[in-house]
Amino acid sequence: MLLSLSLVEPAFAQDKPLRTLSVTGRGIENVQTTIAQVRLGVEVQGKTAKEVQQTVAQRSAAVVALLKSRNVERLETTGINLNPSYQDNNGKPQVTGYIGSNIVSFRIATERAGTILDEAVKAGASRIEGVSFVATDQALNAAQQQALREAVQDAQIQARTILAVLKFTQREIVGIQVNGANPPPPIFRAELANKVLSQADQAPTPVIGGEQEVQASVTLQISY
């Protein structure tokens, strides 16, 4: 909580200088995440670059075809790599093979994420980089607006309390500063990767999103 009492000289001549109180209020809203942002793909090791690239292409095509058939959103390729692998040979690096990968990302409703992950592994995915969870843009916008309202109310309550204790009378708000009402970062769950890969042939993978916390901060400058 930031509080300050100040004397501000008026722009024009007045009998008394303008006295102001600055208070910062905060608001916090929790919003349920309903969207899973998934990053997965294919990783292959082999003796030759051609062999690795062909295998990656074939398995990636099968995974992408599956994802398209499931109507995932924002499907896009986020990385394609083909690199030699080395081992030490009397102090000199020697190429022993190649490692190739093709990574895609997409969004899906959280309740469908576990099934999609299991199906993707069965279709050929061998690398799951992680899953993050976000709320819809509409839900985040509503939470931001509510957090701002709470921040303003918090600042006003603080001002009334302080001025009442000091026996001053509140006049008007002469300044407003919105310090922030930004959406929170996605909730990342990297531990799902190993779990999905190890349970691909067992029970369906459970995926639970959780909540995002939206914070807002507003500073009011009030004359008294």
N, CA and C of each residue as an Amber inpcrd file, in Angstrom:
protein
   672
   0.8560000  -1.1870000   0.0000000   0.0000000   0.0000000   0.0000000
   0.8900000   1.2330000   0.0000000   0.7360000   2.1100000  -0.9980000
   1.5270000   3.3150000  -1.1080000   0.6850000   4.5170000  -0.7100000
   1.2020000   5.3170000   0.2430000   0.4770000   6.4870000   0.7120000
   1.4240000   7.6730000   0.7190000   0.9270000   8.8260000   0.3440000
   1.7640000  10.0210000   0.4450000   0.8880000  11.2440000   0.6270000
   1.3410000  12.1530000   1.4780000   0.7020000  13.4490000   1.6670000
   1.5910000  14.4940000   1.0150000   0.9950000  15.3830000   0.2360000
   1.8230000  16.3670000  -0.4570000   1.1160000  17.6960000  -0.5630000
   1.9160000  18.7270000  -0.7510000   1.4100000  20.0750000  -1.0010000
   1.7670000  20.4330000  -2.4280000   0.7700000  20.7040000  -3.2430000
   0.9900000  21.0170000  -4.6510000   0.6300000  22.4740000  -4.8820000
   1.5630000  23.2570000  -5.4220000   1.2890000  24.6670000  -5.6970000
   0.3090000  24.7720000  -6.8590000  -0.7140000  25.5580000  -6.7500000
  -1.7090000  25.6910000  -7.8170000  -1.1380000  26.4440000  -9.0090000
  -1.7750000  26.2350000 -10.1670000  -1.3280000  26.9280000 -11.3750000
  -1.6630000  28.4180000 -11.2850000  -2.7410000  28.7560000 -10.5890000
  -3.1510000  30.1350000 -10.4340000  -3.1470000  30.4950000  -8.9380000
  -3.1470000  31.7400000  -8.6590000  -3.1010000  32.1920000  -7.2670000
  -4.3500000  31.7440000  -6.5280000  -4.1630000  31.1770000  -5.3660000
  -5.2570000  30.7520000  -4.5070000  -4.9140000  31.1600000  -3.0880000
  -5.9280000  31.1330000  -2.2270000  -5.6890000  31.4940000  -0.8370000
  -4.7980000  30.4690000  -0.1480000  -5.0080000  29.1620000  -0.4850000
  -4.2420000  28.1040000   0.1570000  -3.7190000  27.1470000  -0.9160000
  -2.5420000  26.5920000  -0.6610000  -2.0320000  25.5930000  -1.6090000
  -2.9140000  24.3380000  -1.5790000  -2.9540000  23.6270000  -2.7060000
  -3.7570000  22.4070000  -2.8120000  -3.0860000  21.2730000  -2.0590000
  -3.8010000  20.7320000  -1.1100000  -3.2800000  19.5890000  -0.3570000
  -3.8310000  18.3110000  -0.9920000  -2.9560000  17.3180000  -1.1920000
  -3.4100000  16.0710000  -1.8220000  -2.9090000  14.8530000  -1.0560000
  -3.7060000  13.8230000  -1.1650000  -3.3630000  12.5160000  -0.6100000
  -3.3190000  11.5250000  -1.7670000  -2.2210000  10.7870000  -1.8930000
  -2.0990000   9.7670000  -2.9350000  -2.2240000   8.3820000  -2.3140000
  -3.1250000   7.5820000  -2.8570000  -3.3280000   6.2230000  -2.3470000
  -3.3430000   5.2560000  -3.5280000  -2.7940000   4.0870000  -3.3100000
  -2.7670000   3.0540000  -4.3430000  -3.6010000   1.8630000  -3.8950000
  -4.6020000   1.5460000  -4.6880000  -5.4430000   0.3940000  -4.3880000
  -5.1350000  -0.7640000  -5.3170000  -5.4110000  -1.9590000  -4.8580000
  -5.1400000  -3.1510000  -5.6440000  -6.3720000  -4.0480000  -5.7120000
  -6.5020000  -4.7060000  -6.8550000  -7.5900000  -5.6580000  -7.0370000
  -7.0560000  -6.9550000  -7.6120000  -7.6050000  -8.0730000  -7.1690000
  -7.1720000  -9.3930000  -7.6300000  -8.4020000 -10.2250000  -7.9790000
  -8.3730000 -10.8330000  -9.1690000  -9.4410000 -11.7100000  -9.6090000
  -8.8450000 -13.0210000 -10.1140000  -9.4590000 -14.1340000  -9.7350000
  -9.0510000 -15.4360000 -10.2410000 -10.0140000 -15.8800000 -11.3280000
  -9.4480000 -16.3780000 -12.4290000 -10.2690000 -16.8100000 -13.5570000
  -9.8740000 -18.2300000 -13.9430000 -10.8550000 -19.0590000 -14.2130000
 -10.6210000 -20.4610000 -14.5440000 -10.0140000 -20.5980000 -15.9410000
  -8.9500000 -21.3790000 -16.0470000  -8.3700000 -21.6610000 -17.3590000
  -9.1780000 -22.7640000 -18.0400000  -9.4380000 -22.5690000 -19.3230000
 -10.2440000 -23.5390000 -20.0670000  -9.5880000 -23.9670000 -21.3730000
  -8.4040000 -23.4160000 -21.6660000  -7.7100000 -23.7300000 -22.9130000
  -6.3160000 -24.2730000 -22.6060000  -5.9430000 -25.3630000 -23.2710000
  -4.6040000 -25.9350000 -23.1440000  -3.7920000 -25.5930000 -24.3880000
  -2.6270000 -25.0090000 -24.1710000  -1.6880000 -24.7280000 -25.2620000
  -0.6400000 -25.8380000 -25.2310000  -0.6200000 -26.6670000 -26.2640000
   0.2190000 -27.8680000 -26.2810000   1.3420000 -27.7140000 -27.3040000
   2.5400000 -28.1720000 -26.9330000   3.6700000 -28.2310000 -27.8540000
   4.1990000 -29.6660000 -27.8680000   4.1130000 -30.3060000 -29.0090000
   4.5840000 -31.6760000 -29.1270000   5.1020000 -31.9230000 -30.5420000
   5.7240000 -33.0740000 -30.7460000   6.2260000 -33.3780000 -32.0720000
   6.9460000 -34.7040000 -32.1250000   7.7880000 -34.8280000 -33.1360000
   8.4980000 -36.0720000 -33.4150000   9.9940000 -35.8260000 -33.3040000
  10.7020000 -36.7240000 -32.6640000  12.1590000 -36.6910000 -32.6040000
  12.6860000 -38.0610000 -32.9850000  13.6270000 -38.0950000 -33.9210000
  14.1330000 -39.3550000 -34.4690000  15.6530000 -39.3180000 -34.5050000
  16.2860000 -40.4600000 -34.1860000  17.7320000 -40.6220000 -34.3170000
  18.0150000 -41.6970000 -35.3550000  19.0640000 -41.4840000 -36.1540000
  19.4110000 -42.4640000 -37.1750000  20.8320000 -42.2820000 -37.6690000
  21.2450000 -43.1530000 -38.5870000  22.6160000 -43.1430000 -39.0850000
  22.8640000 -42.0460000 -40.1130000  21.8840000 -41.8000000 -40.9880000
  22.0770000 -40.8040000 -42.0410000  21.0470000 -39.6920000 -41.9360000
  21.4280000 -38.5250000 -42.4650000  20.5250000 -37.3840000 -42.4320000
  19.2650000 -37.6700000 -43.2440000  19.4270000 -38.3100000 -44.3920000
  18.2860000 -38.6180000 -45.2490000  17.3060000 -39.5430000 -44.5490000
  17.8290000 -40.5690000 -43.9270000  16.9720000 -41.5300000 -43.2110000
  16.1880000 -40.8370000 -42.1000000  16.8810000 -40.0070000 -41.3310000
  16.2420000 -39.3160000 -40.2130000  15.1760000 -38.3540000 -40.7270000
  15.5100000 -37.5620000 -41.7390000  14.5720000 -36.5790000 -42.2540000
  13.3190000 -37.2310000 -42.8210000  13.4770000 -38.3290000 -43.5260000
  12.3200000 -39.0180000 -44.1010000  11.4110000 -39.5750000 -43.0080000
  12.0290000 -40.1510000 -41.9770000  11.2320000 -40.7090000 -40.8790000
  10.4990000 -39.6140000 -40.1230000  11.1930000 -38.5100000 -39.8720000
  10.5480000 -37.3730000 -39.2000000   9.3720000 -36.8700000 -40.0200000
   9.5660000 -36.7430000 -41.3310000   8.5010000 -36.2400000 -42.2000000
   7.2860000 -37.1600000 -42.1900000   7.5170000 -38.4610000 -42.2620000
   6.4050000 -39.4110000 -42.2870000   5.6230000 -39.3990000 -40.9860000
   6.3350000 -39.4460000 -39.8650000   5.6530000 -39.4880000 -38.5750000
   4.9890000 -38.1510000 -38.2510000   5.6280000 -37.0460000 -38.6420000
   5.0350000 -35.7280000 -38.4100000   3.7500000 -35.5630000 -39.2100000
   3.7570000 -36.0650000 -40.4390000   2.5550000 -35.9730000 -41.2650000
   1.3920000 -36.7140000 -40.6200000   1.6840000 -37.8760000 -40.0100000
   0.6280000 -38.6420000 -39.3480000   0.0900000 -37.8930000 -38.1300000
   0.9880000 -37.2680000 -37.3640000   0.5660000 -36.5180000 -36.1710000
  -0.2670000 -35.3070000 -36.5720000   0.1860000 -34.5640000 -37.5780000
  -0.5440000 -33.3770000 -38.0300000  -1.9150000 -33.7580000 -38.5790000
  -1.9760000 -34.8680000 -39.3360000  -3.2640000 -35.3280000 -39.8640000
  -4.2340000 -35.6400000 -38.7390000  -3.7300000 -36.2630000 -37.6760000
  -4.5740000 -36.5520000 -36.5180000  -5.0870000 -35.2670000 -35.8940000
  -4.1960000 -34.3000000 -35.6770000  -4.5820000 -33.0520000 -35.0230000
  -5.6090000 -32.2890000 -35.8540000  -5.4290000 -32.2750000 -37.1710000
  -6.4090000 -31.6100000 -38.0290000  -7.7650000 -32.3010000 -37.9640000
  -7.7460000 -33.6240000 -37.8770000  -9.0150000 -34.3560000 -37.8070000
  -9.7440000 -34.1060000 -36.4990000  -9.0030000 -33.6770000 -35.4680000
  -9.6040000 -33.3870000 -34.1610000  -9.9630000 -31.9100000 -34.0220000
  -9.7790000 -31.1480000 -35.0940000 -10.1820000 -29.7320000 -35.1230000
  -9.5300000 -28.8880000 -34.0290000  -8.2220000 -29.1040000 -33.8240000
  -7.5100000 -28.2610000 -32.8650000  -7.3800000 -26.8560000 -33.4440000
  -7.1440000 -25.8660000 -32.5790000  -7.0390000 -24.4770000 -33.0130000
  -5.5850000 -24.0160000 -33.0120000  -5.3020000 -23.0440000 -33.8760000
  -3.9800000 -22.3980000 -33.9610000  -2.8620000 -23.4160000 -34.1480000
  -3.0770000 -24.3810000 -35.0010000  -2.0580000 -25.3940000 -35.2930000
  -0.9620000 -24.7660000 -36.1550000   0.2770000 -24.8550000 -35.6920000
   1.3910000 -24.2980000 -36.4490000   2.6910000 -24.9960000 -36.0890000
   3.6190000 -25.0090000 -37.0440000   4.9490000 -25.5640000 -36.8130000
   5.7810000 -24.5420000 -36.0700000   6.4170000 -24.9710000 -34.9860000
   7.2290000 -24.0550000 -34.1840000   8.7140000 -24.3770000 -34.2450000
   9.0770000 -25.5120000 -34.8340000  10.4960000 -25.8350000 -34.9270000
  10.7710000 -27.0660000 -35.7640000  11.7560000 -26.9670000 -36.6720000
  12.2360000 -28.1070000 -37.4440000  13.7510000 -28.1300000 -37.3290000
  14.3020000 -29.2600000 -36.8900000  15.7430000 -29.3480000 -36.6680000
  16.3030000 -30.6560000 -37.2060000  17.5330000 -30.5930000 -37.7110000
  18.2790000 -31.7760000 -38.1290000  19.7440000 -31.5040000 -37.8230000
  20.2980000 -32.2470000 -36.8650000  21.6610000 -31.9910000 -36.4120000
  22.4380000 -33.2920000 -36.2740000  23.7440000 -33.2360000 -36.5430000
  24.5740000 -34.4320000 -36.3240000  24.7890000 -34.6800000 -34.8360000
  24.9510000 -35.9170000 -34.4810000  25.3190000 -36.2790000 -33.1130000
  26.7750000 -36.7470000 -33.1280000  27.4900000 -36.4420000 -32.0540000
  28.9260000 -36.7000000 -32.0200000  29.2920000 -37.5720000 -30.8320000
  30.4540000 -38.2010000 -30.9600000  31.1000000 -38.8230000 -29.8110000
  32.5920000 -38.5240000 -29.9020000  33.2440000 -38.5370000 -28.7600000
  34.6680000 -38.2100000 -28.7220000  35.5020000 -39.3880000 -29.2200000
  36.4130000 -39.1030000 -30.1220000  37.3160000 -40.1260000 -30.6590000
  38.7450000 -39.6280000 -30.5270000  39.3710000 -39.9630000 -29.3840000
  40.7400000 -39.5320000 -29.0970000  40.8930000 -38.0220000 -29.1950000
  39.9220000 -37.3210000 -28.6060000  39.9900000 -35.8730000 -28.5720000
  39.4110000 -35.1920000 -29.7790000  38.9440000 -35.9630000 -30.7380000
  38.3480000 -35.3810000 -31.9340000  36.8770000 -35.8020000 -32.0320000
  35.9710000 -34.8470000 -32.2670000  34.5590000 -35.2090000 -32.4020000
  34.3100000 -36.0000000 -33.6860000  33.5710000 -37.0790000 -33.5410000
  33.2480000 -37.9260000 -34.6910000  31.7380000 -38.0530000 -34.8180000
  31.2310000 -37.8390000 -36.0300000  29.7910000 -37.9260000 -36.2840000
  29.3610000 -39.3910000 -36.2030000  28.3790000 -39.6430000 -35.3500000
  27.8810000 -41.0170000 -35.1840000  26.4740000 -41.1940000 -35.7500000
  25.8400000 -40.1120000 -36.1170000  24.4800000 -40.1960000 -36.6390000
  23.8470000 -38.8220000 -36.6660000  22.5200000 -38.8190000 -36.7490000
  21.7970000 -37.5590000 -36.8470000  20.5360000 -37.6140000 -35.9840000
  20.1320000 -36.4270000 -35.5030000  18.9100000 -36.2920000 -34.7120000
  18.0330000 -35.2420000 -35.3920000  16.8180000 -35.6250000 -35.7000000
  15.8940000 -34.6960000 -36.3380000  14.6160000 -34.5620000 -35.5370000
  13.9840000 -33.3950000 -35.6300000  12.7270000 -33.1770000 -34.9070000
  11.8390000 -32.2090000 -35.6740000  10.5640000 -32.3260000 -35.4270000
   9.5540000 -31.4230000 -35.9860000   8.5250000 -31.1800000 -34.8870000
   8.4180000 -29.9290000 -34.4290000   7.5600000 -29.5800000 -33.2990000
   6.4130000 -28.6970000 -33.7720000   5.2320000 -28.9900000 -33.3020000
   4.0600000 -28.1690000 -33.6080000   3.4180000 -27.7080000 -32.3050000
   2.6380000 -26.6500000 -32.3920000   1.8660000 -26.1930000 -31.2370000
   0.4230000 -26.0340000 -31.6670000  -0.4740000 -26.1420000 -30.6950000
  -1.9020000 -25.9760000 -30.9770000  -2.6350000 -25.7220000 -29.6800000
  -3.8940000 -25.3030000 -29.8230000  -4.7580000 -25.0810000 -28.6620000
  -5.9550000 -26.0110000 -28.7330000  -6.3740000 -26.4380000 -27.5530000
  -7.5150000 -27.3430000 -27.4590000  -8.1940000 -27.1040000 -26.1190000
  -9.4810000 -27.3670000 -26.0390000 -10.1740000 -27.2510000 -24.7550000
  -9.5000000 -28.1560000 -23.7300000  -9.3400000 -27.6610000 -22.5210000
  -8.5910000 -28.3860000 -21.5010000  -9.1290000 -29.7940000 -21.2720000
 -10.4500000 -29.9550000 -21.2960000 -11.0100000 -31.2780000 -21.0250000
 -10.7020000 -32.2860000 -22.1350000 -10.2810000 -31.7960000 -23.3020000
  -9.9380000 -32.6950000 -24.4020000  -8.4340000 -32.9310000 -24.5190000
  -7.6320000 -32.1970000 -23.7410000  -6.1830000 -32.2310000 -23.9080000
  -5.5920000 -33.6080000 -23.6330000  -6.0450000 -34.2790000 -22.5770000
  -5.4810000 -35.5890000 -22.2420000  -5.6690000 -36.5960000 -23.3590000
  -6.8630000 -36.6340000 -23.9230000  -7.1470000 -37.5670000 -25.0230000
  -6.2970000 -37.2510000 -26.2400000  -6.1720000 -35.9590000 -26.5820000
  -5.3630000 -35.5670000 -27.7330000  -3.9030000 -35.9550000 -27.5410000
  -3.3710000 -35.7450000 -26.3480000  -1.9840000 -36.1070000 -26.0720000
  -1.7630000 -37.6040000 -26.2570000  -2.6600000 -38.4050000 -25.7150000
  -2.5340000 -39.8600000 -25.8450000  -2.6080000 -40.2880000 -27.3060000
  -3.5370000 -39.7170000 -28.0450000  -3.6990000 -40.0690000 -29.4580000
  -2.4830000 -39.6450000 -30.2750000  -1.9250000 -38.4800000 -29.9560000
  -0.7640000 -37.9940000 -30.6920000   0.4420000 -38.9020000 -30.4880000
   0.6360000 -39.3770000 -29.2720000   1.7450000 -40.3040000 -29.0010000
   1.5580000 -41.5940000 -29.7830000   0.3580000 -42.0970000 -29.8110000
   0.0850000 -43.3280000 -30.5600000   0.2600000 -43.1180000 -32.0650000
   0.0100000 -41.8860000 -32.5360000   0.1500000 -41.5990000 -33.9650000
   1.6040000 -41.4070000 -34.3850000   2.5070000 -41.2420000 -33.3990000
   3.9200000 -41.1060000 -33.7410000   4.6740000 -40.0290000 -32.9980000
   3.9910000 -39.2060000 -32.2110000   4.6900000 -38.1700000 -31.4470000
   5.5880000 -38.8200000 -30.4020000   6.8130000 -38.3510000 -30.3120000
   7.7590000 -38.9130000 -29.3500000   8.3710000 -37.8400000 -28.4640000
   7.9100000 -36.6080000 -28.6240000   8.4480000 -35.5010000 -27.8370000
   7.3150000 -34.5540000 -27.4610000   7.1070000 -34.3570000 -26.1780000
   6.1140000 -33.4130000 -25.6860000   6.8630000 -32.3580000 -24.8760000
   6.9110000 -31.1500000 -25.4090000   7.6800000 -30.0910000 -24.7560000
   6.9510000 -29.5030000 -23.5650000   5.6330000 -29.6020000 -23.5500000
   4.9050000 -29.1000000 -22.3960000   3.5020000 -28.6500000 -22.7360000
   2.7730000 -28.3500000 -21.6900000   1.3970000 -27.8850000 -21.8120000
   1.2370000 -26.6650000 -20.9070000   0.6600000 -25.6000000 -21.4450000
   0.3460000 -24.4330000 -20.6250000  -1.1540000 -24.1820000 -20.6970000
  -1.6730000 -23.5070000 -19.6850000  -3.1200000 -23.3140000 -19.5780000
  -3.4580000 -21.8340000 -19.5120000  -4.4580000 -21.4350000 -20.2690000
  -4.8870000 -20.0400000 -20.2820000  -6.4090000 -19.9810000 -20.2650000
  -6.9080000 -18.8370000 -19.8420000  -8.3470000 -18.5750000 -19.9190000
  -8.6580000 -17.9710000 -21.2850000  -9.9070000 -17.9210000 -21.6350000
 -10.2990000 -17.3010000 -22.8980000 -10.0720000 -15.7930000 -22.8130000
  -9.9170000 -15.1580000 -23.9820000  -9.7280000 -13.7060000 -24.0000000
 -10.9070000 -12.9970000 -23.3410000 -12.1080000 -13.4920000 -23.5600000
 -13.2950000 -12.8740000 -22.9660000 -13.2570000 -12.9510000 -21.4470000
 -12.8690000 -14.1210000 -20.9180000 -12.7960000 -14.2890000 -19.4610000
 -11.7070000 -13.4080000 -18.8620000 -10.5630000 -13.3010000 -19.5400000
  -9.4760000 -12.4650000 -19.0370000  -9.8650000 -10.9910000 -19.0410000
 -10.5280000 -10.5520000 -20.1050000 -10.9600000  -9.1500000 -20.1700000
 -11.9430000  -8.8200000 -19.0500000 -12.8810000  -9.7320000 -18.8050000
 -13.8510000  -9.5110000 -17.7280000 -13.1490000  -9.4570000 -16.3740000
 -12.1590000 -10.3390000 -16.1660000 -11.4190000 -10.3550000 -14.9010000
 -10.6030000  -9.0800000 -14.7210000 -10.0230000  -8.5680000 -15.8080000
  -9.2570000  -7.3250000 -15.7300000 -10.1450000  -6.1490000 -15.3310000
 -11.3250000  -6.0780000 -15.9240000 -12.2450000  -4.9940000 -15.5940000
 -12.6760000  -5.0490000 -14.1270000 -12.9460000  -6.2610000 -13.6500000
 -13.3570000  -6.4100000 -12.2550000 -12.2110000  -6.0800000 -11.3070000
 -10.9930000  -6.4950000 -11.6680000  -9.8300000  -6.1840000 -10.8320000
  -9.6010000  -4.6810000 -10.7630000  -9.8270000  -3.9740000 -11.8540000
  -9.6990000  -2.5130000 -11.8460000 -10.7440000  -1.8730000 -10.9330000
 -11.9820000  -2.3620000 -11.0020000 -13.0290000  -1.8240000 -10.1150000
 -12.6350000  -2.0410000  -8.6490000 -12.1250000  -3.2210000  -8.3490000
 -11.7180000  -3.5170000  -6.9670000 -10.5700000  -2.6090000  -6.5370000
  -9.6380000  -2.3360000  -7.4490000  -8.4960000  -1.4840000  -7.1260000
  -8.9540000  -0.0590000  -6.8070000  -9.8880000   0.4680000  -7.5940000
 -10.4170000   1.8150000  -7.3520000 -11.1440000   1.8680000  -6.0140000
 -11.9780000   0.8650000  -5.7460000 -12.7090000   0.8250000  -4.4830000
 -11.7520000   0.7290000  -3.2950000 -10.6950000  -0.0640000  -3.4520000
  -9.7040000  -0.2090000  -2.3860000  -9.0280000   1.1320000  -2.1020000
  -8.6510000   1.8480000  -3.1620000  -8.0100000   3.1530000  -2.9810000
  -8.9460000   4.1460000  -2.2990000 -10.2190000   4.1370000  -2.6770000
 -11.1770000   5.0680000  -2.0730000 -11.3940000   4.7690000  -0.5960000
 -11.4710000   3.4900000  -0.2480000 -11.6410000   3.1120000   1.1600000
 -10.4430000   3.5680000   1.9800000  -9.2360000   3.3600000   1.4280000
  -8.0360000   3.7980000   2.1420000  -8.0650000   5.3070000   2.3750000
  -8.4320000   6.0520000   1.3290000  -8.4430000   7.5190000   1.4460000
  -9.4380000   7.9790000   2.5010000 -10.6440000   7.4220000   2.4820000
 -11.6620000   7.8230000   3.4560000 -11.2070000   7.5230000   4.8780000
 -10.5960000   6.3680000   5.0680000 -10.1370000   5.9830000   6.4120000
  -9.0570000   6.9290000   6.9150000  -8.0750000   7.2110000   6.0810000
  -6.9570000   8.0630000   6.4920000  -7.4270000   9.4860000   6.7740000
  -8.2350000  10.0350000   5.9010000  -8.6940000  11.4090000   6.0930000
  -9.6150000  11.5320000   7.3020000 -10.4080000  10.4960000   7.5610000
 -11.2850000  10.5230000   8.7360000 -10.4660000  10.5260000  10.0200000
  -9.4240000   9.6980000  10.0590000  -8.5750000   9.6500000  11.2590000
  -7.8920000  10.9980000  11.4850000  -7.4710000  11.6460000  10.3980000
  -6.7710000  12.9280000  10.5050000  -7.7280000  14.1160000  10.5830000
  -9.0390000  13.8140000  10.5110000 -10.0790000  14.8420000  10.6090000
  -9.9910000  15.8540000   9.4670000  -9.7350000  15.3310000   8.2720000
  -9.7710000  16.1540000   7.0650000 -10.9970000  15.7650000   6.2430000
 -11.4290000  16.6600000   5.3860000 -12.5820000  16.3970000   4.5290000
 -12.1260000  16.1630000   3.0920000 -12.5460000  15.0540000   2.5470000
 -12.1880000  14.7590000   1.1570000 -12.9180000  15.7090000   0.2230000
 -12.2110000  16.2330000  -0.7830000 -12.8210000  17.1310000  -1.7580000
 -13.0650000  16.4080000  -3.0810000 -12.0570000  16.2860000  -3.9020000
 -12.2510000  15.6500000  -5.1980000 -10.9910000  14.9090000  -5.6390000
 -11.1840000  14.0170000  -6.5850000 -10.0520000  13.2920000  -7.1580000
  -9.4270000  14.1740000  -8.2250000  -8.1460000  14.4920000  -8.0640000
  -7.4680000  15.3920000  -8.9980000  -6.4630000  14.6610000  -9.8840000
  -6.2730000  13.3890000  -9.6610000  -5.3450000  12.6160000 -10.4940000
  -5.6360000  11.1300000 -10.4080000  -5.5150000  10.4500000 -11.5440000
  -5.7390000   8.9950000 -11.6030000  -4.6020000   8.3740000 -12.4030000
  -4.0170000   7.3180000 -11.8660000  -2.9670000   6.5920000 -12.5740000
  -3.2520000   5.0940000 -12.5110000  -3.3870000   4.4740000 -13.6820000
  -3.5630000   3.0240000 -13.7490000  -2.1820000   2.4110000 -13.8770000
  -1.7450000   1.7090000 -12.8430000  -0.3840000   1.1590000 -12.8210000
  -0.2670000  -0.1720000 -13.5310000  -1.3880000  -0.8620000 -13.7060000
  -1.3020000  -2.1300000 -14.4120000  -2.5450000  -2.9690000 -14.2330000
  -2.9360000  -3.6180000 -15.3330000  -4.0240000  -4.5900000 -15.3020000
  -3.7770000  -5.5900000 -16.4200000  -2.5620000  -6.1460000 -16.3940000
  -2.1310000  -7.0100000 -17.4760000  -2.5640000  -8.4550000 -17.2520000
  -2.8400000  -9.1870000 -18.3440000  -3.1760000 -10.6070000 -18.1920000
  -1.9700000 -11.3860000 -17.6900000  -2.1880000 -12.4130000 -16.8880000
  -1.0810000 -13.1850000 -16.3370000  -0.4940000 -14.1220000 -17.3860000
   0.7320000 -14.6010000 -17.1790000   1.3140000 -15.5630000 -18.1180000
   0.6050000 -16.9070000 -18.0070000   0.6960000 -17.7370000 -19.0560000
   0.0670000 -19.0570000 -19.0060000   0.6440000 -19.9190000 -17.8780000
  -0.1860000 -20.8190000 -17.3540000   0.2570000 -21.7720000 -16.3360000
   0.9020000 -22.9460000 -17.0520000   2.2080000 -23.1620000 -16.8280000
   2.9570000 -24.1790000 -17.5670000   3.0650000 -25.4630000 -16.7450000
   2.8320000 -26.5960000 -17.4030000   2.9000000 -27.8950000 -16.7380000
   3.8390000 -28.8120000 -17.5220000   5.1400000 -28.6910000 -17.2750000
   6.1200000 -29.5070000 -17.9980000   6.0780000 -30.9670000 -17.5610000
   5.6270000 -31.2190000 -16.3400000   5.6600000 -32.5990000 -15.8300000
   4.7160000 -33.5190000 -16.5760000   3.7810000 -32.9650000 -17.3500000
   2.8650000 -33.8150000 -18.1090000   3.5820000 -34.5960000 -19.2040000
   4.7010000 -34.0820000 -19.6980000   5.3700000 -34.7030000 -20.8400000
   5.7610000 -36.1410000 -20.5510000   6.5520000 -36.3500000 -19.4870000
   6.9890000 -37.7120000 -19.1670000   5.8170000 -38.6050000 -18.8000000
   4.8190000 -38.0250000 -18.1530000   3.6570000 -38.8110000 -17.7500000
   2.8980000 -39.3370000 -18.9560000   2.7170000 -38.4770000 -19.9620000
   1.9890000 -38.8950000 -21.1610000   2.7700000 -39.9690000 -21.9040000
   4.0650000 -39.7640000 -22.0870000   4.8710000 -40.7170000 -22.8370000
   4.9450000 -42.0700000 -22.1450000   4.9190000 -42.0780000 -20.8070000
   5.0220000 -43.3410000 -20.0760000   3.6840000 -44.0510000 -19.9320000
   2.5710000 -43.3320000 -20.1490000   1.2530000 -43.9250000 -19.9540000
   0.4450000 -44.0120000 -21.2440000   1.1440000 -43.9130000 -22.3810000
   0.4300000 -43.8640000 -23.6570000  -0.4440000 -45.0890000 -23.8980000
  -0.0360000 -46.2390000 -23.3820000  -0.8000000 -47.4680000 -23.5980000
  -1.6170000 -47.8480000 -22.3730000  -1.7340000 -46.9390000 -21.3970000
  -2.4520000 -47.2480000 -20.1770000  -3.7020000 -46.3700000 -20.0910000
  -4.0260000 -45.9480000 -18.8840000  -5.2300000 -45.1460000 -18.6850000
  -5.0660000 -43.7770000 -19.3360000  -6.1710000 -43.1350000 -19.7270000
  -6.0930000 -41.8000000 -20.3220000  -5.4000000 -40.8120000 -19.3910000
  -4.6470000 -39.9160000 -19.9760000  -3.9130000 -38.9380000 -19.1900000
  -4.8460000 -37.8520000 -18.6690000  -4.9170000 -37.6530000 -17.3360000
  -5.7590000 -36.5720000 -16.8000000  -5.0450000 -35.2340000 -16.9470000
  -5.7790000 -34.2110000 -17.3730000  -5.2250000 -32.8650000 -17.5260000
  -6.1570000 -31.8850000 -16.8240000  -5.6160000 -31.1690000 -15.8340000
  -6.4060000 -30.2210000 -15.0510000  -5.7310000 -28.8630000 -15.1450000
  -6.4860000 -27.8660000 -15.5650000  -5.9120000 -26.5590000 -15.8580000
  -5.6080000 -25.6900000 -14.6520000  -6.5900000 -25.4500000 -13.7920000
  -6.3930000 -24.5500000 -12.6590000  -6.8970000 -23.1420000 -12.9490000
  -6.3550000 -22.1630000 -12.2290000  -6.8130000 -20.7820000 -12.3500000
  -5.6460000 -19.8500000 -12.6490000  -5.9660000 -18.7080000 -13.2760000
  -5.0210000 -17.6210000 -13.4630000  -5.4380000 -16.4580000 -12.5680000
  -4.4450000 -15.7720000 -12.0340000  -4.7050000 -14.6280000 -11.1660000
  -4.4600000 -13.3370000 -11.9340000  -5.4760000 -12.4950000 -12.0060000
  -5.3760000 -11.2020000 -12.6810000  -5.2900000 -10.1110000 -11.6260000
  -4.2650000  -9.2670000 -11.7150000  -4.0690000  -8.2020000 -10.7420000
  -4.1720000  -6.8380000 -11.4080000  -4.6670000  -5.8690000 -10.6760000
  -4.7430000  -4.4930000 -11.1540000  -4.3330000  -3.5480000 -10.0360000
  -3.7660000  -2.4130000 -10.4240000  -3.3190000  -1.4210000  -9.4490000
  -3.6740000  -0.0250000  -9.9580000  -4.2990000   0.7590000  -9.0860000
  -4.7320000   2.1190000  -9.4550000  -4.3350000   3.0920000  -8.3440000
  -3.7450000   4.2160000  -8.7470000  -3.3790000   5.2630000  -7.7890000
  -4.2900000   6.4760000  -7.9780000  -4.9000000   6.9280000  -6.8780000
  -5.7560000   8.1230000  -6.8910000  -5.0750000   9.2470000  -6.1250000
  -5.1440000  10.4240000  -6.6780000  -4.6690000  11.6150000  -5.9870000
  -5.8780000  12.4440000  -5.6080000  -6.0930000  12.6080000  -4.2990000
  -7.3390000  13.1970000  -3.7940000  -7.0090000  14.4670000  -3.0060000
  -7.7260000  15.5330000  -3.3180000  -7.5220000  16.7840000  -2.5920000
  -8.3510000  16.7680000  -1.3030000  -7.8630000  17.5250000  -0.2930000
  -8.5660000  17.6000000   0.9920000  -8.3650000  18.9480000   1.6430000
